[in-house]
Amino acid sequence: MSSSTILVFTQNLFFAEPIARAVEKAGGRARIMEDVGALADTLAERPVLVVVEMGRVGEGNWLEAIARVRSRTDDTPILTFGSHVDVAAREAARRAGSDHVWARSRFMREFPAFAAGYLRDALARACCDEPPPERVREALMLFNQGAYYRCHDALEDAWRAEPRACRLLYQGILQLGIALYQAQRGNVRGAETMFGRAARKFVALPDYCQGIDVARLRALTAQWHRQLRELPPDRVPEFPTTPQIAIDLDT
């Protein structure tokens, strides 16, 4: 099981099928299970989310499933769903270790977006643990030289070739370079637009990705955007032209 898997514990195929479709549509894989005894092997492969359908207290083994998941991991989120009127079951689910306890109606309405968020974050973390592609390293050297036009081409190649969430990193740096280039040319409106777009890309990423300090990039983007707004029009060309992005080549 990869970091794109969501474990679903249910004995009801009526719910299992739409859950699996929602996970697959979000780019993940649903592992449907009904055997508590098989949970240990599955959890060893670190699913990004565990979903448990609850029943009445004392009926079925859904509470045991929650307890077993929680006994083996503190950081895997557990979402339990079931009857909104069964207060005893909802309280038992929380005591057993469930992080989220939803009514069935809410689950059917909100689960697709909820699962997509977890999968997006997991995929971002997965590719962020990898070293940056050679084309990206080349692009960063060009960025640090102020060669934003050539940097744009290299990063465009990189993000078009990358289907995973770290493509946001490449797009964000590309847009940051365009913002700085437009500022050099005195195009304040164009620069502000690109600073905003870059900021939205960086906020969707972990603080550190592929050897690049994304948290610092977020801070710098906000700082440069603010500085640009504060400069009088005749001083815009004085805007910094070659800010540096550090990269850890040991990543």
C-alpha positions, 0 to 999 in steps of 0.5 A: 500500500502506498501513501495514496491509500485510504483504508475503509473498514465496513461490511456494507457494500452499499457504502463501500462502492461509492467510497472507493469511487470517490477515493479513486476519483481523487487519485487514491486507492481504497482498501476495503476491509471487514476482517479485524485480524488483517488490520495489522498488516495493512496498517504497517503500510501506513494508509493516509486515512482510515474510515470506519462505518459504525454500528450499534455498541456491542454489534459487530467489530467496528469498535475493535477496528478503531481501537486496533488502529489507534493502538498501532498508530497515533498519527493516522487519522480515523473518520467514523460515520454512522447514525446521527441519532445513536449517541452511545455509538458516537461517544464510544467511537470517540472514546476508542480513538476516532478523530472525526465522528460524522453522521451518515448524511454528512459523510456522503456529502463531504467525504469526497472533498475530505479524502481529496485533501488528505490524498493531496497532502500525502502526495505532496509529502511523498514527492517532496521527500525526493531530490529535485530533478536536474531540470529544476536544479538548472532552473534555480541556478538561472533564477539566482542569476536573474535569468527569469526568462530561461528559468521560466522555460526550464520550470515549465518543462519540469511541471508539465512532466510532473503529475504529482503535487510538487508540480505546485513548487515548480509553478510557484517558483516560475510565477515568482520569477515572472513577478520579479521580471515584471517588477523590473520592467515597471509592470506593477499590476502584472507583478502583483498578480504573479506574486499572488499566484505564487503565494497560493502555490507555496501555501499548498506545500509543506515547509520543506520540499525537494531541498527547498525551504518553502516556508522561506519562499512564502515569507519572501514572496509576501515581503517582496509583494509588500515592498512592491506595493510600498514603492512609488512608481518611479522607484519600481525599477529599483526592485531587487533583481537577483534574490537567491533561492537556496537548495540543499544539494544533498537532498 
